[in-house]
Amino acid sequence: MHSSRNPTYEDELPDSHYFYSYPFIRTYSKLGQKSRQRRSRLTQQGEHMSMTTTIFIIGTPGSGKSTAARYIRQRLQQYGRLTRHVNDYTILYAMFLEDIHHRHFQPTSNNGFDAIDLSVLDIALHEVEKEVERQHGEVDICTIEFARDDYQQAIKQFTPAFLRDAHVLFIDSELETCLQRVHHRVNNMHTGDDHPSFSDDIFRQYYRKDNRPYILHQMRNEFHLKGDIIVIENKASLDHFLEQIEQFISLFLPHEVPTICSLSIQAD
């Protein structure tokens, strides 16, 4: 992230994660099959989460997702909305800690990890959906944060009913800039979101795909999304970035016509 800090949201109380204990995740190697069975059941039943608005906040680690999520939640709380945040990193980290024989994860520096069995990434997203479902009817807005190399494959992990009315905020930034921000946040930890990502080589290899064209031009039709789909380029100052987040908030408060657009931040 950027080095400047804004105490109105950077110092937010740590409500942004659900912490998964070891017993919860001890059988995670069996979750893949259970998740697929559950997704099939939900699809057949046509279950639909209509009371809780879901916002996907996606992009490369270091693109600004956590900053955006904190800001969105605080602004929505000013409208009297009850919010909650789910970040798949918490789930993946619990899985990593449980994998004492390193069959699925490999430890890296700064207490980070590389996923050597990429199926765990899909399992984590299944768990994300279940966590949001547990909040159904108890919160107004739930923000979901995760990073993947291929968002077409990632979005397939969610059930159609879960996706139908979701909003999508994709934060686009240059790969090396994102990696520098990850290094900066690890060396200057202020919040629970300041965690490491993959090792540098894996980071560059895994996140090299450009997902922007797919998100702008194909995602809505493929998954029959009814919510807004917004792409923001985070390439300038923090203040400029938050201005674009304000525009995103205004698009769905009040929500009217679904939007697909790209909000570009140009450097001064």
C-alpha positions as CSV (number, residue, x, y, z in Angstrom):
1,M,0.0,0.0,0.0
2,H,1.0,3.6,-0.1
3,S,3.2,4.9,2.7
4,S,0.8,7.7,3.9
5,R,-1.8,6.7,6.5
6,N,-5.2,8.0,7.1
7,P,-6.3,7.3,10.7
8,T,-10.0,7.5,9.9
9,Y,-9.7,4.0,8.2
10,E,-6.2,2.6,8.6
11,D,-6.7,2.4,12.4
12,E,-10.0,0.6,12.2
13,L,-10.7,-1.9,14.9
14,P,-9.8,-5.4,13.8
15,D,-13.3,-6.6,12.7
16,S,-12.1,-7.5,9.2
17,H,-11.3,-11.1,9.6
18,Y,-12.9,-14.3,10.8
19,F,-10.2,-16.4,12.6
20,Y,-10.5,-20.1,11.9
21,S,-9.2,-22.4,14.7
22,Y,-7.2,-25.5,13.9
23,P,-10.1,-27.9,14.7
24,F,-12.2,-26.1,12.2
25,I,-9.7,-26.6,9.4
26,R,-8.3,-29.9,10.5
27,T,-10.3,-31.8,7.9
28,Y,-9.9,-29.3,5.1
29,S,-8.5,-31.9,2.8
30,K,-12.0,-33.4,2.7
31,L,-13.7,-30.1,2.1
32,G,-13.3,-30.2,-1.6
33,Q,-15.8,-33.0,-2.1
34,K,-18.2,-31.7,0.5
35,S,-18.1,-28.2,-1.1
36,R,-18.9,-29.6,-4.5
37,Q,-21.8,-31.6,-3.1
38,R,-23.1,-28.5,-1.3
39,R,-22.8,-26.3,-4.4
40,S,-24.8,-28.9,-6.4
41,R,-27.5,-28.9,-3.7
42,L,-27.7,-25.1,-3.6
43,T,-27.9,-24.9,-7.4
44,Q,-30.8,-27.4,-7.5
45,Q,-32.7,-25.7,-4.7
46,G,-32.2,-22.3,-6.2
47,E,-31.4,-20.8,-2.9
48,H,-30.9,-17.0,-3.1
49,M,-29.3,-14.6,-0.7
50,S,-31.5,-11.5,-1.1
51,M,-31.2,-9.8,2.3
52,T,-27.5,-9.3,2.4
53,T,-25.7,-7.3,-0.4
54,T,-22.5,-9.0,-1.4
55,I,-19.5,-7.0,-2.8
56,F,-16.6,-8.9,-4.3
57,I,-13.3,-6.9,-4.0
58,I,-10.7,-8.6,-6.2
59,G,-7.3,-7.8,-7.7
60,T,-3.6,-8.7,-7.3
61,P,-2.2,-8.6,-3.7
62,G,-0.9,-5.0,-3.2
63,S,-3.5,-3.5,-5.6
64,G,-5.4,-1.8,-2.7
65,K,-8.2,-4.3,-1.9
66,S,-7.9,-4.2,1.8
67,T,-7.8,-0.4,1.9
68,A,-10.9,-0.3,-0.4
69,A,-12.7,-2.8,1.8
70,R,-12.1,-0.9,5.0
71,Y,-13.1,2.4,3.4
72,I,-16.3,1.0,1.9
73,R,-17.4,-0.6,5.1
74,Q,-16.8,2.6,7.1
75,R,-18.7,4.7,4.6
76,L,-21.6,2.3,4.5
77,Q,-21.7,2.3,8.3
78,Q,-22.2,6.0,8.1
79,Y,-25.4,5.2,6.2
80,G,-26.4,3.0,9.1
81,R,-25.6,-0.3,7.3
82,L,-24.3,-3.3,9.3
83,T,-21.3,-4.6,7.5
84,R,-19.0,-7.6,7.7
85,H,-15.8,-8.6,5.8
86,V,-14.5,-12.0,4.7
87,N,-11.0,-12.5,3.4
88,D,-9.9,-15.8,2.1
89,Y,-6.4,-15.3,3.3
90,T,-7.5,-16.1,6.8
91,I,-8.9,-19.4,5.7
92,L,-5.8,-20.2,3.6
93,Y,-3.5,-19.3,6.5
94,A,-5.3,-21.6,8.8
95,M,-5.0,-24.4,6.2
96,F,-1.3,-23.6,5.9
97,L,-0.7,-23.9,9.7
98,E,-2.6,-27.2,9.7
99,D,-0.4,-28.6,6.9
100,I,2.5,-29.6,9.1
101,H,3.9,-32.0,6.5
102,H,3.9,-29.3,3.8
103,R,1.8,-31.4,1.3
104,H,-0.2,-28.4,0.2
105,F,1.8,-25.4,1.3
106,Q,5.4,-24.4,1.5
107,P,6.5,-21.8,4.1
108,T,8.3,-18.7,3.0
109,S,9.9,-15.7,4.7
110,N,8.0,-13.4,7.0
111,N,5.7,-16.2,8.1
112,G,4.2,-16.4,4.6
113,F,3.5,-19.4,2.4
114,D,3.3,-20.6,-1.2
115,A,0.4,-22.9,-2.2
116,I,2.0,-25.9,-4.0
117,D,-1.4,-27.6,-4.3
118,L,-3.6,-25.1,-6.1
119,S,-6.8,-27.0,-5.3
120,V,-6.6,-25.4,-1.8
121,L,-7.4,-22.0,-3.5
122,D,-10.8,-23.3,-4.7
123,I,-11.5,-24.9,-1.4
124,A,-10.9,-21.6,0.3
125,L,-13.5,-19.9,-1.9
126,H,-16.1,-22.6,-1.1
127,E,-15.4,-21.8,2.6
128,V,-15.8,-18.1,1.9
129,E,-19.3,-18.6,0.5
130,K,-20.3,-20.7,3.5
131,E,-19.0,-18.0,5.9
132,V,-21.0,-15.3,4.1
133,E,-24.1,-17.6,4.2
134,R,-23.7,-17.7,8.0
135,Q,-24.0,-13.9,8.0
136,H,-27.2,-14.0,5.8
137,G,-29.9,-11.9,7.3
138,E,-27.6,-10.7,10.1
139,V,-25.7,-8.0,8.1
140,D,-26.7,-5.6,5.4
141,I,-23.4,-5.6,3.4
142,C,-20.7,-8.3,3.2
143,T,-17.5,-7.5,1.4
144,I,-15.5,-10.4,0.1
145,E,-11.8,-10.1,-0.6
146,F,-9.5,-12.5,-2.5
147,A,-6.8,-12.5,-5.2
148,R,-6.5,-15.1,-8.0
149,D,-4.6,-15.4,-11.3
150,D,-7.8,-16.4,-13.2
151,Y,-11.1,-14.8,-12.1
152,Q,-13.1,-16.9,-14.6
153,Q,-12.0,-20.0,-12.8
154,A,-12.3,-18.4,-9.4
155,I,-15.9,-17.2,-9.9
156,K,-16.9,-20.6,-11.0
157,Q,-16.3,-21.8,-7.4
158,F,-19.4,-19.9,-6.2
159,T,-23.0,-21.0,-6.7
160,P,-25.2,-19.1,-9.2
161,A,-27.6,-18.0,-6.5
162,F,-24.8,-16.5,-4.5
163,L,-23.4,-14.6,-7.5
164,R,-26.7,-13.4,-9.0
165,D,-27.0,-10.0,-7.3
166,A,-23.4,-9.5,-6.2
167,H,-21.4,-6.4,-7.1
168,V,-17.8,-6.7,-8.3
169,L,-15.0,-4.2,-7.7
170,F,-11.8,-5.1,-9.5
171,I,-8.7,-3.1,-8.6
172,D,-6.1,-3.0,-11.4
173,S,-2.5,-2.1,-10.8
174,E,0.9,-2.9,-12.3
175,L,2.4,-6.2,-11.1
176,E,5.7,-4.8,-9.9
177,T,4.0,-2.0,-8.2
178,C,1.8,-4.5,-6.3
179,L,4.8,-6.5,-5.3
180,Q,6.5,-3.4,-4.0
181,R,3.4,-2.5,-1.9
182,V,3.4,-6.1,-0.5
183,H,7.0,-5.7,0.6
184,H,6.2,-2.3,2.1
185,R,3.2,-3.5,4.1
186,V,5.2,-6.5,5.5
187,N,8.0,-4.2,6.6
188,N,5.5,-1.6,8.1
189,M,2.7,-3.6,9.6
190,H,-0.2,-1.5,10.9
191,T,-3.3,-3.7,10.5
192,G,-4.2,-7.4,10.3
193,D,-4.3,-7.0,6.5
194,D,-0.5,-6.3,6.3
195,H,0.4,-9.9,5.7
196,P,2.9,-11.4,3.1
197,S,1.9,-12.9,-0.2
198,F,3.6,-15.6,-2.2
199,S,7.3,-15.5,-2.6
200,D,8.5,-13.0,-5.3
201,D,9.1,-15.6,-8.0
202,I,5.8,-17.3,-7.5
203,F,4.0,-14.0,-7.2
204,R,5.3,-12.8,-10.6
205,Q,4.5,-16.1,-12.2
206,Y,1.1,-16.7,-10.7
207,Y,-0.3,-13.1,-11.1
208,R,1.0,-12.3,-14.6
209,K,-2.4,-12.8,-16.3
210,D,-4.3,-9.7,-17.3
211,N,-7.9,-10.3,-16.1
212,R,-9.2,-6.9,-16.9
213,P,-10.7,-7.6,-20.4
214,Y,-12.5,-10.7,-19.1
215,I,-14.0,-8.8,-16.2
216,L,-15.2,-5.9,-18.3
217,H,-16.5,-7.8,-21.3
218,Q,-17.4,-11.4,-20.4
219,M,-17.9,-11.9,-16.7
220,R,-21.5,-10.6,-16.5
221,N,-22.9,-12.7,-19.3
222,E,-21.1,-15.9,-18.3
223,F,-22.3,-15.8,-14.8
224,H,-25.6,-13.8,-15.3
225,L,-24.6,-11.2,-12.8
226,K,-27.1,-8.4,-12.0
227,G,-25.0,-6.2,-9.9
228,D,-22.4,-3.5,-10.8
229,I,-19.0,-4.5,-12.2
230,I,-16.4,-1.8,-11.8
231,V,-12.7,-1.7,-12.7
232,I,-10.5,0.9,-11.0
233,E,-6.9,1.6,-11.9
234,N,-4.9,2.3,-8.7
235,K,-1.9,4.1,-10.1
236,A,-1.8,7.4,-8.4
237,S,-2.2,8.8,-4.8
238,L,-4.3,7.3,-2.0
239,D,-6.6,10.3,-2.1
240,H,-7.3,9.8,-5.8
241,F,-7.9,6.1,-5.2
242,L,-10.4,6.8,-2.5
243,E,-12.2,9.2,-4.8
244,Q,-12.8,6.3,-7.1
245,I,-14.1,4.2,-4.2
246,E,-16.5,7.0,-3.4
247,Q,-17.8,6.8,-7.0
248,F,-18.3,3.0,-6.6
249,I,-20.2,3.5,-3.3
250,S,-22.5,6.0,-5.0
251,L,-23.3,3.5,-7.8
252,F,-25.2,1.2,-5.5
253,L,-26.5,3.5,-2.8
254,P,-29.2,3.7,-3.9
255,H,-28.9,0.9,-6.5
256,E,-30.6,1.4,-9.8
257,V,-29.3,0.1,-13.1
258,P,-26.4,-2.4,-13.2
259,T,-23.2,-0.8,-14.4
260,I,-20.1,-2.0,-16.2
261,C,-17.4,0.6,-16.3
262,S,-13.7,1.4,-15.8
263,L,-12.7,4.2,-13.5
264,S,-9.2,5.2,-14.4
265,I,-6.8,7.1,-12.1
266,Q,-4.1,9.0,-14.1
267,A,-0.9,10.0,-12.5
268,D,-0.4,13.7,-12.1
